[in-house]
Amino acid sequence: MDEKKIKCPVCKKESAWKDNPFRPFCSERCRMIDLGKWAAEEYRIAGEKKVPLPGEGDEIK
């Protein structure tokens, strides 16, 4: 049976699904690039904007 191949969401390179510790990425490098994009807010999840309630978001001093 053929081994299942997937395309890395970062570099689009094909890699094996089975026994790949970085899946769905092809490597640790691509996994870290993706994590960095989330941290830099380059990715967003669609949804409605939340309107803060009075007093919400105030800093404790």
C-alpha positions as CSV (number, residue, x, y, z in Angstrom):
1,M,0.0,0.0,0.0
2,D,1.3,3.5,-0.8
3,E,2.3,5.7,2.0
4,K,0.1,8.7,2.5
5,K,1.8,12.0,1.4
6,I,0.7,15.5,2.5
7,K,1.7,18.9,1.4
8,C,3.3,21.1,4.0
9,P,1.1,24.2,4.6
10,V,4.2,26.4,4.7
11,C,6.6,25.3,1.9
12,K,4.1,23.1,0.0
13,K,6.7,20.3,-0.1
14,E,5.3,16.7,-0.1
15,S,6.2,14.7,3.0
16,A,5.1,11.4,4.6
17,W,2.3,11.5,7.1
18,K,3.3,8.3,8.9
19,D,6.1,8.6,11.4
20,N,6.5,12.4,10.8
21,P,6.9,14.1,14.2
22,F,6.3,17.5,12.6
23,R,3.0,16.8,10.8
24,P,1.2,18.5,9.2
25,F,4.5,20.2,8.5
26,C,7.5,18.7,6.7
27,S,10.1,19.8,9.3
28,E,10.6,21.6,12.5
29,R,11.6,24.7,10.5
30,C,8.2,24.9,8.8
31,R,6.5,24.3,12.1
32,M,8.4,27.2,13.8
33,I,7.7,29.5,10.8
34,D,3.9,28.8,11.2
35,L,4.1,29.4,15.0
36,G,5.9,32.7,14.4
37,K,3.1,33.8,12.0
38,W,0.5,33.1,14.7
39,A,2.6,35.0,17.3
40,A,2.9,37.9,14.9
41,E,-0.9,37.9,14.3
42,E,-0.5,37.2,10.6
43,Y,-3.2,34.6,10.9
44,R,-6.7,35.5,12.1
45,I,-9.7,33.4,12.9
46,A,-12.9,34.9,11.4
47,G,-15.5,36.1,13.8
48,E,-17.4,39.0,15.1
49,K,-15.5,41.7,17.0
50,K,-16.2,41.6,20.7
51,V,-17.4,44.9,22.3
52,P,-15.9,45.2,25.7
53,L,-18.2,45.7,28.6
54,P,-17.7,48.7,31.0
55,G,-14.7,48.0,33.2
56,E,-13.6,45.1,31.0
57,G,-9.9,45.4,30.0
58,D,-9.1,47.9,32.7
59,E,-5.6,47.3,34.0
60,I,-5.1,46.5,37.7
61,K,-3.0,49.2,39.3
